[in-house]
Each structure stands twice: as structure tokens, then as C-alpha cells.
């Protein structure tokens, strides 16, 4: 029987290959960053499978599919070794740019503005929940924030991370929050206000 290409056994001792062949520990900051981005991307796919069945959310269903592609590009970017640089310094010589454009970020901002105008004003903190689709959007939002933290952890090790990556993740988490509110609104479910302690 032919051996499957699914398993290689090369990672059995806790290492994995980056783009280019360099082997690193599977719990290294770089692998944690792109692994969490991969987790987020999978969650965006799950969220999209719910959103595509919500009447009135067709534009957001299509946008989530596009987000899947952008997240894949971010993951590939993070899986590639980068030159060293202190945070907030200009890009070092030889640094690559991710395939994340200003237009991608502006598209999220436009979606946030569109959705924010379609829901009642938020007057209190709200609890995650409501419809199943909205609940998944809230979970995706929290995974997005964790991915952002892992990317910042990578930058703190001295590896250069293009600012478009953190800008996109920051904006994406905002979009996922307002998407959750919109999905509840479309389902006729009120947001759950936090009553405090």
C-alpha cells in the first residue's frame, strides 16, 4: 500500500519546517502566531457557513470568504522567516510585505460603518451570545484578538512583522463584533446587556 502524504513523521520530535526549510520548535513564537491565525481562519470558515444562511447577510457572507483568503496570505507571511527589527522601526533590508493591502483594511472599515448604521445604538456593554451565528462571530472575535497578541509576541522577539498584519487583525476583530450585533438584529434577537456586578 502506498504511504499517505498526509503524515511525514518529521514533526514527531516537536519541530516543524518554516517556508524555506528552517526547522523550529512547534511552540515557538512564530509557529504560535501563524498557528493561531490558522485557527482563526478555520473559525472564519465555520462562521461563514452560518452567515450564508442568514437572510440579509449575503454581503457579509461574501466578505468572510474574502477574509479567509487574506488570512491564508497572513499565515503564509508569518510562516516565512523575517529579518530582525525592533518594534515600531522601519522595515529592515530584505523584509517582505504581506499580501494585505490598504484596500483590504478599508473594506473592513466600510463594512463596520455599514453594519454599525444598521443596528440600534449600543448604550451598554453587551454579553456574547444571542443567535447561533452571532455567538460564532463573538468566538471568532476572541480568537482574532488572541491571534493579534501572538503576532505581537512574535514582533517582541525581534522578528519584523509588517504593520499591515496587526492593522488587519485589529480591524477584523472590530468587524466581527459589529457583525455579531448585526446577525442578532437580523434574527430579531436583542443584544444581551451586561448588568454589572
C-alpha positions as CSV (number, residue, x, y, z in Angstrom):
1,X,0.0,0.0,0.0
2,X,1.3,3.5,-0.9
3,X,2.2,5.7,2.1
4,X,-0.1,8.7,2.5
5,X,1.3,12.2,2.0
6,X,-0.7,13.4,5.0
7,X,1.9,12.4,7.5
8,X,5.6,12.8,7.2
9,X,6.8,11.9,10.7
10,X,9.3,14.8,10.5
11,X,7.4,16.6,13.3
12,X,7.3,13.7,15.7
13,X,10.0,15.3,17.9
14,X,8.2,18.6,18.2
15,X,9.7,20.6,15.3
16,X,8.2,21.9,12.1
17,X,9.5,23.5,8.9
18,X,9.0,27.1,8.0
19,X,8.8,28.3,4.5
20,X,12.3,27.9,3.1
21,X,13.0,24.7,5.2
22,X,14.3,26.1,8.5
23,X,13.1,23.8,11.4
24,X,11.8,25.4,14.6
25,X,10.0,24.2,17.7
26,X,6.3,23.8,17.2
27,X,5.7,26.0,20.2
28,X,8.0,28.8,19.0
29,X,6.5,32.4,18.8
30,X,6.4,32.2,15.0
31,X,4.5,28.9,14.9
32,X,2.2,30.1,17.7
33,X,1.5,33.2,15.6
34,X,0.7,31.6,12.3
35,X,-1.0,28.6,14.1
36,X,-3.4,31.0,15.8
37,X,-4.0,32.8,12.5
38,X,-4.8,29.3,11.0
39,X,-7.2,28.6,13.9
40,X,-8.9,32.0,13.3
41,X,-9.1,31.2,9.6
42,X,-10.9,27.9,10.3
43,X,-13.3,29.7,12.7
44,X,-14.0,32.3,10.0
45,X,-14.9,29.4,7.7
46,X,-17.3,28.0,10.3
47,X,-18.8,31.4,10.8
48,X,-19.3,31.9,7.1
49,X,-21.1,28.6,6.9
50,X,-23.7,30.0,9.3
51,X,-23.8,33.5,7.9
52,X,-24.5,32.4,4.3
53,X,-27.9,31.1,5.6
54,X,-28.9,34.4,7.3
55,X,-31.3,36.5,5.2
56,X,-29.9,39.9,4.7
57,X,-26.2,38.9,5.4
58,X,-25.2,38.0,1.8
59,X,-22.7,40.8,1.6
60,X,-21.0,39.7,4.8
61,X,-21.0,36.0,3.7
62,X,-19.0,37.1,0.6
63,X,-16.7,39.3,2.7
64,X,-16.0,36.4,5.1
65,X,-14.9,34.3,2.2
66,X,-12.5,37.0,1.1
67,X,-11.3,37.3,4.7
68,X,-10.4,33.6,4.5
69,X,-8.1,34.3,1.6
70,X,-6.5,37.3,3.3
71,X,-5.9,35.2,6.5
72,X,-4.3,32.5,4.4
73,X,-1.9,35.1,3.0
74,X,-1.1,36.4,6.5
75,X,-0.5,32.8,7.7
76,X,2.0,32.2,4.8
77,X,3.7,35.5,5.5
78,X,4.1,34.6,9.2
79,X,5.4,31.1,8.3
80,X,8.3,32.7,6.5
81,X,11.4,33.8,8.5
82,X,11.8,37.6,8.6
83,X,14.8,39.9,9.4
84,X,15.2,41.2,12.9
85,X,13.8,44.7,13.8
86,X,12.8,46.4,17.0
87,X,9.0,47.2,17.2
88,X,8.0,50.5,15.6
89,X,11.2,50.7,13.5
90,X,11.1,50.9,9.7
91,X,11.2,47.7,7.7
92,X,14.6,46.2,7.6
93,X,16.5,45.4,4.5
94,X,15.1,42.3,2.8
95,X,11.8,42.4,4.7
96,X,8.8,41.1,2.7
97,X,5.4,42.6,2.6
98,X,2.3,40.5,3.3
99,X,-0.4,40.4,0.6
100,X,-2.6,42.6,2.7
101,X,-3.5,45.9,1.1
102,X,-4.8,49.2,2.4
103,X,-7.9,48.4,0.3
104,X,-8.4,45.2,2.3
105,X,-8.4,47.2,5.6
106,X,-10.6,49.9,4.1
107,X,-13.1,47.2,3.0
108,X,-13.4,46.1,6.6
109,X,-13.8,49.7,7.8
110,X,-16.6,50.2,5.2
111,X,-18.3,47.0,6.4
112,X,-18.0,48.2,10.0
113,X,-19.6,51.5,9.1
114,X,-22.4,49.8,7.1
115,X,-23.3,47.4,9.9
116,X,-23.0,50.0,12.6
117,X,-25.5,52.1,10.8
118,X,-27.9,49.2,10.6
119,X,-28.2,48.3,14.2
120,X,-29.6,50.2,17.3
121,X,-27.0,52.3,19.1
122,X,-25.0,50.5,21.7
123,X,-25.7,52.0,25.1
124,X,-24.1,49.4,27.4
125,X,-21.5,46.6,27.3
126,X,-23.1,43.5,25.8
127,X,-22.5,39.9,26.6
128,X,-21.5,37.5,23.8
129,X,-24.4,35.4,22.7
130,X,-27.8,35.6,21.0
131,X,-28.3,33.7,17.8
132,X,-26.0,30.8,16.9
133,X,-24.4,32.8,14.1
134,X,-23.8,35.8,16.3
135,X,-22.3,33.6,19.0
136,X,-19.9,32.2,16.5
137,X,-19.0,35.7,15.4
138,X,-18.2,36.5,19.1
139,X,-16.0,33.4,19.4
140,X,-14.2,34.3,16.2
141,X,-13.6,37.8,17.6
142,X,-11.9,36.5,20.7
143,X,-9.7,34.1,18.6
144,X,-8.9,37.1,16.4
145,X,-7.7,39.1,19.4
146,X,-5.6,36.1,20.5
147,X,-4.0,35.9,17.1
148,X,-3.2,39.6,17.3
149,X,-1.5,39.0,20.6
150,X,0.5,36.1,19.2
151,X,1.7,38.2,16.3
152,X,2.7,41.0,18.8
153,X,4.6,38.3,20.8
154,X,6.5,37.4,17.6
155,X,7.4,41.0,17.0
156,X,8.6,41.3,20.6
157,X,11.2,38.6,19.9
158,X,12.8,40.9,17.4
159,X,11.3,39.5,14.2
160,X,10.0,42.1,11.8
161,X,6.2,42.0,11.4
162,X,4.7,44.3,8.7
163,X,2.3,46.7,10.4
164,X,-0.5,45.8,7.9
165,X,-0.8,42.4,9.6
166,X,-1.7,43.9,13.0
167,X,-3.8,46.6,11.4
168,X,-5.8,44.0,9.6
169,X,-6.3,41.8,12.7
170,X,-7.3,44.7,14.8
171,X,-9.8,45.9,12.3
172,X,-11.1,42.3,11.7
173,X,-11.9,41.9,15.4
174,X,-13.9,45.1,15.3
175,X,-15.8,43.9,12.2
176,X,-16.5,40.6,13.9
177,X,-18.0,42.4,16.9
178,X,-20.4,44.5,14.8
179,X,-21.2,41.5,12.6
180,X,-22.3,39.7,15.8
181,X,-24.6,42.6,16.6
182,X,-25.9,42.7,13.1
183,X,-26.6,39.0,13.0
184,X,-28.6,39.2,16.2
185,X,-30.5,42.2,14.7
186,X,-31.3,40.3,11.5
187,X,-32.6,37.4,13.6
188,X,-34.8,39.7,15.7
189,X,-32.8,39.0,18.8
190,X,-31.8,41.8,21.1
191,X,-28.2,42.1,22.3
192,X,-27.8,40.9,25.9
193,X,-26.8,43.9,28.1
194,X,-24.2,43.4,30.8
195,X,-25.9,44.4,34.1
196,X,-22.7,44.7,36.1
197,X,-21.9,43.1,39.4
